[in-house]
Amino acid sequence: MTARELAAWALGLAEVPEAVSAAAARHLLDGFGTALGALRTGAAAPAIEVARGLGGPPEAAVLGTGEALSAPAAALANGTLVHALDFDDTHAGGLVHATAVVLPAAFAVGQQTGASGREILLAAVAGYETACRVAAAAPHGFHARGLHATMVAGVFSSALVTARLLGLDAERAANALGIAGSQAGGLLAFLGTGASTKQLHPGFASQSGIVAARLAAAGATGPETVFDGPHGVFDALSGKPADPASITAGLGERWETTRIGIKPYAACQLSHATIDAVLDAMARERLDPDEIASIHAVVHPDSAPTVCDTSRDLTRPATPYAAKFSLPWTVAALITDGGLALDTFEPASIARPEVTRLAARVSWDVTGPPGVAADAPGRVTITLAGGREVTGSVPRSAGGGDRPLDRAALLAKFAGAAGVPAAEAEGFARIVESLGDQPDAAAVMEAAAGLAQFNRQENR
C-alpha cells in the first residue's frame, strides 16, 4: 500500500543530495520571513490567541515570540503565521503551500523531542516530498471539489514529519497517515467572502498531523488504504482523476523539494503569470492608468474559478484577503502603483476608486495550455485610449521552475516582510542555512525571536 511505502521511505531517509537540503533550508528561510511578517502586522493574531489558550506543556515556541506551548498548539499558531499573508511558497504541480505545513511540524516536534538540526532538516525534506506528492497526485483535484489542497495534503505531511521525529516504526507511521486522512479538508468557501479561514488551514493541518501521529504512537490505527483504497482521500475528496501510485514513484530519485516556487508577490499564485506578463509590458512602456482603455489576459482554466470568479465583485473586493484572489483588482493595483507590496493589500488600499475603475477594464479569455495552472504562461494585451496595443508575456511566473528567485531577491523579500535591515536578514539566513550542523532548533528559534524584538523596538 502507498501509505506504508511512503512511511517506510520517510523513516529511512538518511542522506539527501546537497541541492535538496539547500532547497529545504531556502524554503524554511522564506517561511520564517512570511511568519515574521504576519507577526509584525497582526495577521495571525486570532490563531496565536487561541493557541495560547490551549496551552499545554512548554514543548515548542510560537515563532518570533519565545512563548512555549504544547507542540500541537504551537503548530496551530505557526502554520497560520507562515500562511497568513499568502506570501509563502507554492509547489506548482500540487498547488500546495508546502512550507506552511512542513515548518510548523518540523520545528514544533523537533523542539519537543530535542532533535538535532540535521534531523529536523531531514524530517522537513520528508514532509516536503509528502505534501507536494500527495497534492500533485490529483492536480487541481481537491480545488475542483471545493477544498484547499494545502490542508488536504498538509495533514499527511505533518503526520509523517511527526512520526519520524517521534521515532515511530513504519507500521505506526502508516497508521498516522491513515488517521490524518480523516482530518483532511479545508473549504474554499472563503473565496466568496474574503474570510480568514484559508489563513488557518495550514495551522489546522499542522496541528492535526501532530495529533494523528501521537494517536498512532498511543496505539490508534488508521487505514493504510488512505491513498489508494475505496473511500480514501482521493476517492472522497478529489474532483478529478488521481494517480496515487505517483506519490511514491521515483522517491529518492526525483525531488519535489527542489521544484517549489517562492512567491515574489503576496497575492494568489494563480495570478502571478498575469502579474509578470503585465510587468513585462510595463518594462516596454510606461503605462498611465488614465490612458488605458482595456486590459485583456489569457487565464488557465484551473486558475479562473479562483481568481476570476464573476459570482463575486472582482473590482471591489470585500476584504484585503479577497483582493489577493481577484486578478482584475491585483492587475489594476499593480499598474496604478507601479508594483505590488504588502501594503497594497491593506484595508485603505483596496477601497481606492482609481483602482476599482481600472479593474473594471480588465477582461480575460480562459484557455487550456498544457500543464498545471501555477506553471502556465502569462499573456496580456493592454489597449491604450488611442487604440495602440502594448503586449506582455512570460513563459511562467517568476520564483519557480526555471525562473527561481536568487538569494539576494530572497533576502530582500525576507527583510521586507520581517521589517528588518538587510544585515539582520543576512545573519538570520546564515543560521537557517547551517541548520544541518546545529545541535538543535534553539539557535533558529532564538534568532527569530530576536528579529521580532528588533522590529518591535524599531517601531515604537
C-alpha positions as CSV (number, residue, x, y, z in Angstrom):
1,M,0.0,0.0,0.0
2,T,1.1,3.6,-0.8
3,A,0.9,4.8,2.8
4,R,3.2,2.0,4.1
5,E,5.7,2.5,1.3
6,L,5.8,6.3,1.8
7,A,6.1,5.9,5.6
8,A,9.0,3.4,5.2
9,W,10.8,5.7,2.8
10,A,10.4,8.8,5.1
11,L,11.6,6.9,8.2
12,G,14.6,5.5,6.4
13,L,15.7,8.8,4.8
14,A,19.3,9.2,6.0
15,E,21.0,11.3,3.3
16,V,19.8,13.7,0.7
17,P,21.7,15.5,-2.1
18,E,23.2,18.8,-1.3
19,A,20.8,20.6,-3.7
20,V,17.8,19.1,-1.8
21,S,19.0,20.1,1.6
22,A,19.8,23.6,0.3
23,A,16.4,23.9,-1.2
24,A,14.7,22.8,2.1
25,A,16.8,25.4,4.0
26,R,15.9,28.1,1.4
27,H,12.2,27.4,1.8
28,L,12.4,27.3,5.6
29,L,14.1,30.7,5.5
30,D,11.3,32.0,3.3
31,G,8.7,30.6,5.7
32,F,10.3,32.3,8.7
33,G,10.2,35.5,6.8
34,T,6.5,35.3,5.9
35,A,5.7,34.2,9.5
36,L,7.6,37.2,11.0
37,G,5.7,39.4,8.5
38,A,2.4,38.1,9.8
39,L,3.5,38.5,13.4
40,R,4.5,42.1,12.7
41,T,1.2,43.0,11.0
42,G,-1.0,41.1,13.4
43,A,-2.4,38.9,10.6
44,A,-2.4,35.8,12.6
45,A,-3.5,37.3,16.0
46,P,-6.6,35.1,16.5
47,A,-4.7,31.9,16.0
48,I,-2.0,32.9,18.4
49,E,-4.5,33.9,21.0
50,V,-6.3,30.6,20.7
51,A,-3.0,28.7,20.7
52,R,-2.1,30.4,24.0
53,G,-5.4,29.4,25.5
54,L,-4.8,25.8,24.5
55,G,-1.6,25.9,26.5
56,G,-0.2,22.6,27.4
57,P,3.3,21.6,28.5
58,P,6.0,24.0,27.2
59,E,7.2,21.9,24.3
60,A,7.7,24.4,21.4
61,A,7.8,28.1,20.8
62,V,5.4,30.3,18.8
63,L,7.6,31.8,16.1
64,G,9.1,35.1,17.0
65,T,7.7,35.2,20.5
66,G,9.7,32.8,22.6
67,E,6.4,31.7,24.2
68,A,6.5,27.9,24.8
69,L,3.2,25.9,24.3
70,S,2.4,22.3,23.6
71,A,3.7,21.2,20.2
72,P,0.2,21.0,18.6
73,A,-0.8,24.4,19.9
74,A,2.5,26.0,18.7
75,A,1.9,24.3,15.3
76,L,-1.6,25.8,15.0
77,A,-0.1,29.3,15.6
78,N,2.9,28.8,13.4
79,G,1.1,27.3,10.5
80,T,-1.2,30.2,10.4
81,L,1.7,32.7,10.8
82,V,3.5,31.3,7.8
83,H,0.5,31.4,5.5
84,A,-1.4,34.4,6.9
85,L,-0.1,36.9,4.3
86,D,-0.5,34.4,1.4
87,F,3.2,35.2,0.7
88,D,4.5,31.7,1.3
89,D,5.9,29.3,-1.3
90,T,3.9,27.2,-3.7
91,H,4.5,23.8,-5.4
92,A,3.0,24.3,-8.9
93,G,2.3,20.6,-9.5
94,G,0.0,20.3,-6.5
95,L,-0.8,23.9,-5.9
96,V,0.1,23.4,-2.3
97,H,1.8,25.8,0.1
98,A,4.4,23.3,1.3
99,T,6.4,25.3,3.9
100,A,3.2,26.4,5.7
101,V,2.6,22.8,6.8
102,V,6.2,21.5,6.9
103,L,7.9,24.2,9.0
104,P,5.4,24.2,11.9
105,A,5.5,20.4,12.5
106,A,9.3,20.1,12.0
107,F,10.2,22.8,14.4
108,A,7.4,22.2,17.0
109,V,8.1,18.4,17.3
110,G,11.8,19.0,16.8
111,Q,11.8,21.2,19.8
112,Q,9.6,18.8,21.7
113,T,11.9,15.9,21.1
114,G,15.2,17.8,21.3
115,A,16.0,16.7,17.7
116,S,19.3,17.8,16.1
117,G,19.2,20.4,13.3
118,R,20.2,17.7,10.9
119,E,17.2,15.5,11.9
120,I,14.8,18.5,11.7
121,L,16.1,19.2,8.2
122,L,15.7,15.6,7.1
123,A,12.2,15.4,8.6
124,A,11.4,18.6,6.7
125,V,12.5,17.1,3.4
126,A,10.3,14.1,4.1
127,G,7.5,16.5,4.8
128,Y,8.1,18.5,1.6
129,E,8.1,15.4,-0.5
130,T,4.9,14.2,1.1
131,A,2.9,17.4,0.8
132,C,4.0,18.0,-2.8
133,R,3.5,14.4,-4.0
134,V,0.1,13.9,-2.3
135,A,-1.3,17.2,-3.8
136,A,0.3,16.6,-7.2
137,A,-1.3,13.1,-7.5
138,A,-4.5,14.9,-8.3
139,P,-3.6,18.2,-9.9
140,H,-6.3,20.7,-9.0
141,G,-8.5,17.7,-8.0
142,F,-9.1,19.0,-4.4
143,H,-9.7,22.5,-5.6
144,A,-12.2,21.1,-8.1
145,R,-14.1,19.7,-5.2
146,G,-14.0,23.0,-3.3
147,L,-11.2,22.0,-0.9
148,H,-7.8,23.6,-0.2
149,A,-5.0,21.3,-1.3
150,T,-2.7,22.7,1.3
151,M,-4.8,21.4,4.2
152,V,-5.7,18.1,2.5
153,A,-2.1,17.2,1.7
154,G,-0.7,19.1,4.8
155,V,-2.2,16.7,7.4
156,F,-0.3,13.8,5.8
157,S,3.0,15.8,5.7
158,S,2.7,16.9,9.3
159,A,1.8,13.4,10.4
160,L,4.8,11.9,8.7
161,V,7.2,14.6,9.9
162,T,6.0,14.0,13.4
163,A,6.1,10.2,13.1
164,R,9.8,10.4,12.1
165,L,10.7,12.8,14.9
166,L,8.9,10.7,17.5
167,G,10.8,7.6,16.3
168,L,7.7,5.6,15.3
169,D,8.1,2.4,13.3
170,A,6.7,2.0,9.8
171,E,3.5,0.4,10.9
172,R,2.6,3.2,13.3
173,A,3.7,5.8,10.8
174,A,1.4,4.3,8.2
175,N,-1.3,4.4,10.9
176,A,-0.6,8.1,11.5
177,L,-1.1,8.7,7.7
178,G,-4.4,6.8,7.9
179,I,-5.6,8.7,10.9
180,A,-4.5,12.0,9.3
181,G,-6.7,11.2,6.3
182,S,-9.8,11.6,8.4
183,Q,-8.8,15.2,9.2
184,A,-8.2,16.3,5.6
185,G,-10.3,19.1,4.4
186,G,-10.3,22.9,4.2
187,L,-13.2,24.6,2.4
188,L,-12.6,27.2,-0.3
189,A,-15.8,29.0,0.8
190,F,-13.6,31.9,1.8
191,L,-13.3,32.9,-1.8
192,G,-16.8,34.3,-1.8
193,T,-16.4,36.4,1.3
194,G,-12.7,37.0,1.9
195,A,-13.0,35.3,5.3
196,S,-9.8,34.3,7.1
197,T,-10.3,30.6,7.1
198,K,-7.7,30.0,4.4
199,Q,-5.1,31.5,6.6
200,L,-6.0,29.0,9.3
201,H,-5.8,25.9,7.1
202,P,-2.1,25.2,7.4
203,G,-2.4,25.7,11.2
204,F,-5.2,23.2,11.3
205,A,-3.2,20.7,9.1
206,S,0.0,21.1,11.2
207,Q,-1.9,20.6,14.5
208,S,-4.0,17.7,13.2
209,G,-1.0,15.9,11.7
210,I,0.9,16.1,15.0
211,V,-2.2,14.7,16.9
212,A,-2.6,12.0,14.3
213,A,1.0,10.8,14.9
214,R,0.5,11.0,18.7
215,L,-2.6,8.9,18.4
216,A,-0.8,6.3,16.3
217,A,2.0,6.2,18.9
218,A,-0.6,5.6,21.6
219,G,-2.0,2.6,19.6
220,A,-4.8,4.1,17.5
221,T,-5.0,2.7,13.9
222,G,-5.8,4.2,10.6
223,P,-6.5,2.6,7.2
224,E,-3.3,2.1,5.2
225,T,-5.6,2.3,2.1
226,V,-6.0,6.0,2.8
227,F,-4.4,6.9,-0.5
228,D,-5.2,4.0,-2.8
229,G,-8.3,2.3,-1.5
230,P,-12.0,2.8,-1.7
231,H,-13.3,5.8,0.3
232,G,-9.7,7.0,0.6
233,V,-8.7,10.7,0.3
234,F,-8.7,10.8,-3.5
235,D,-11.9,8.8,-3.8
236,A,-13.7,11.0,-1.3
237,L,-12.1,14.5,-1.8
238,S,-10.8,14.8,-5.4
239,G,-12.9,16.2,-8.2
240,K,-10.5,15.0,-10.8
241,P,-8.9,11.6,-11.6
242,A,-5.9,10.8,-9.3
243,D,-2.8,8.7,-9.6
244,P,-2.0,7.5,-6.0
245,A,1.0,5.5,-7.3
246,S,2.7,8.7,-8.3
247,I,3.1,9.6,-4.6
248,T,5.9,7.0,-4.2
249,A,7.2,6.9,-7.9
250,G,10.8,8.0,-8.0
251,L,11.2,8.6,-4.3
252,G,14.8,9.4,-3.6
253,E,15.4,10.0,-7.3
254,R,13.1,12.8,-8.2
255,W,13.0,15.5,-5.6
256,E,9.9,17.7,-5.5
257,T,11.6,19.8,-2.7
258,T,13.7,21.4,-5.5
259,R,10.6,22.2,-7.6
260,I,8.8,24.5,-5.1
261,G,8.5,28.1,-6.1
262,I,9.0,31.2,-3.9
263,K,6.4,34.0,-4.3
264,P,7.6,37.4,-5.2
265,Y,4.1,38.9,-4.6
266,A,1.7,38.5,-1.7
267,A,-1.2,37.5,-4.0
268,C,-2.7,34.2,-5.1
269,Q,-0.2,32.2,-7.1
270,L,-2.7,31.7,-9.9
271,S,-2.5,35.4,-10.7
272,H,1.3,35.5,-10.8
273,A,1.7,34.6,-14.5
274,T,-0.6,37.5,-15.4
275,I,1.2,39.8,-13.0
276,D,4.5,39.0,-14.6
277,A,3.1,39.5,-18.1
278,V,1.9,43.0,-17.1
279,L,5.3,43.7,-15.6
280,D,6.8,42.6,-19.0
281,A,4.5,45.1,-20.7
282,M,5.4,47.8,-18.2
283,A,9.1,47.2,-18.9
284,R,8.5,48.1,-22.5
285,E,6.5,51.2,-21.9
286,R,5.4,53.5,-19.1
287,L,1.6,52.9,-18.6
288,D,-0.6,55.8,-17.5
289,P,-3.8,54.2,-15.9
290,D,-5.9,57.1,-17.2
291,E,-4.8,56.3,-20.8
292,I,-5.7,52.6,-20.6
293,A,-8.9,51.6,-22.4
294,S,-8.7,47.9,-21.6
295,I,-6.5,45.1,-20.3
296,H,-7.1,41.6,-21.7
297,A,-5.4,38.5,-20.1
298,V,-5.2,34.8,-21.1
299,V,-6.0,32.7,-18.0
300,H,-5.6,29.0,-17.4
301,P,-9.0,27.1,-16.9
302,D,-7.9,25.9,-13.5
303,S,-7.0,29.5,-12.4
304,A,-10.2,31.2,-13.5
305,P,-12.5,29.7,-10.8
306,T,-10.2,31.1,-8.1
307,V,-9.0,34.5,-9.3
308,C,-11.7,35.3,-12.0
309,D,-14.8,34.2,-10.3
310,T,-17.5,36.5,-11.6
311,S,-20.0,35.4,-8.9
312,R,-18.3,38.0,-6.7
313,D,-17.4,41.6,-7.3
314,L,-13.8,41.4,-8.5
315,T,-13.4,45.2,-8.8
316,R,-14.4,45.9,-5.2
317,P,-13.1,43.2,-3.0
318,A,-14.8,42.9,0.3
319,T,-11.6,42.4,2.3
320,P,-7.9,42.7,1.8
321,Y,-7.7,38.9,1.6
322,A,-10.4,38.9,-1.1
323,A,-8.3,41.4,-3.1
324,K,-5.5,38.8,-3.2
325,F,-7.8,36.5,-5.0
326,S,-9.1,39.0,-7.6
327,L,-7.0,39.0,-10.8
328,P,-8.6,42.2,-12.1
329,W,-8.0,44.2,-8.8
330,T,-4.5,42.9,-8.5
331,V,-3.6,43.9,-12.0
332,A,-5.2,47.3,-11.6
333,A,-3.3,47.9,-8.4
334,L,0.0,46.8,-10.0
335,I,-0.4,49.3,-12.8
336,T,-1.6,52.1,-10.6
337,D,1.2,51.7,-8.0
338,G,3.9,50.5,-10.3
339,G,4.4,47.4,-8.3
340,L,2.9,45.2,-5.6
341,A,3.9,45.4,-1.9
342,L,2.5,44.0,1.3
343,D,0.7,47.3,2.0
344,T,-1.0,47.0,-1.5
345,F,-3.5,44.7,0.2
346,E,-4.2,46.7,3.3
347,P,-7.8,47.9,4.0
348,A,-7.2,51.5,2.9
349,S,-5.7,50.4,-0.3
350,I,-8.5,48.1,-1.5
351,A,-11.0,51.0,-1.2
352,R,-9.3,53.2,-3.8
353,P,-11.7,54.3,-6.5
354,E,-8.9,54.7,-9.1
355,V,-8.0,51.0,-8.7
356,T,-11.7,50.0,-8.9
357,R,-12.1,52.0,-12.1
358,L,-9.1,50.3,-13.8
359,A,-10.1,46.9,-12.5
360,A,-13.4,47.2,-14.4
361,R,-11.5,47.4,-17.6
362,V,-9.8,44.0,-17.1
363,S,-11.2,41.1,-19.1
364,W,-9.9,37.6,-19.9
365,D,-10.1,34.5,-22.0
366,V,-9.9,31.1,-20.5
367,T,-7.6,28.8,-22.5
368,G,-6.2,25.4,-21.8
369,P,-2.4,25.3,-22.3
370,P,-0.8,22.0,-21.3
371,G,0.5,21.7,-17.8
372,V,-0.7,22.8,-14.4
373,A,-2.2,26.3,-13.8
374,A,0.5,27.5,-11.4
375,D,3.2,26.8,-14.0
376,A,1.2,28.2,-17.0
377,P,2.4,31.0,-19.3
378,G,1.0,34.5,-18.9
379,R,-0.1,36.9,-21.7
380,V,-1.8,40.3,-21.7
381,T,-2.8,42.8,-24.2
382,I,-3.2,46.4,-23.0
383,T,-5.1,48.7,-25.3
384,L,-4.5,52.4,-24.9
385,A,-7.0,55.2,-25.4
386,G,-5.8,55.8,-29.0
387,G,-6.2,52.2,-29.9
388,R,-2.5,51.3,-29.8
389,E,-1.7,47.9,-28.1
390,V,1.1,47.0,-25.7
391,T,1.6,43.3,-25.0
392,G,3.4,41.4,-22.4
393,S,4.1,37.7,-21.9
394,V,6.1,35.3,-19.8
395,P,6.7,31.5,-20.2
396,R,5.8,31.1,-16.5
397,S,5.7,33.2,-13.4
398,A,8.8,34.2,-11.5
399,G,10.0,32.3,-8.5
400,G,9.7,28.7,-9.6
401,G,10.5,26.4,-12.5
402,D,13.4,27.9,-14.4
403,R,12.8,31.4,-13.0
404,P,13.8,31.0,-9.4
405,L,14.4,33.9,-7.1
406,D,18.2,34.3,-6.4
407,R,19.5,34.5,-2.9
408,A,19.6,38.3,-3.0
409,A,16.0,38.5,-4.0
410,L,15.0,36.1,-1.3
411,L,16.9,38.1,1.3
412,A,15.2,41.3,0.1
413,K,11.8,39.6,0.4
414,F,12.7,38.3,3.9
415,A,13.9,41.7,5.1
416,G,10.8,43.5,3.7
417,A,8.3,41.0,5.2
418,A,10.0,40.8,8.6
419,G,10.6,44.5,8.7
420,V,14.4,44.3,9.4
421,P,17.5,45.7,7.8
422,A,19.4,43.7,5.2
423,A,22.2,42.9,7.6
424,E,19.8,41.3,10.1
425,A,18.2,39.3,7.3
426,E,21.7,38.0,6.2
427,G,22.6,37.0,9.7
428,F,19.3,35.0,10.2
429,A,19.8,33.4,6.7
430,R,23.2,32.1,7.7
431,I,21.7,30.5,10.8
432,V,18.9,28.7,8.8
433,E,21.3,27.7,6.1
434,S,23.5,26.0,8.7
435,L,20.6,24.1,10.3
436,G,22.0,20.7,9.4
437,D,25.1,21.4,11.5
438,Q,23.3,22.7,14.6
439,P,22.7,20.6,17.8
440,D,19.0,21.5,17.9
441,A,16.4,24.1,16.9
442,A,17.4,26.6,19.6
443,A,19.6,28.9,17.5
444,V,17.0,29.4,14.8
445,M,14.1,30.0,17.2
446,E,16.1,32.4,19.4
447,A,17.2,34.3,16.3
448,A,13.6,34.5,15.1
449,A,12.5,35.9,18.4
450,G,15.4,38.3,18.3
451,L,14.3,39.7,14.9
452,A,10.8,40.1,16.1
453,Q,12.0,42.0,19.2
454,F,14.3,44.2,17.0
455,N,11.3,45.1,14.8
456,R,9.2,46.0,17.8
457,Q,11.9,48.2,19.2
458,E,12.5,50.0,15.9
459,N,8.7,50.7,15.5
460,R,8.0,52.1,19.0
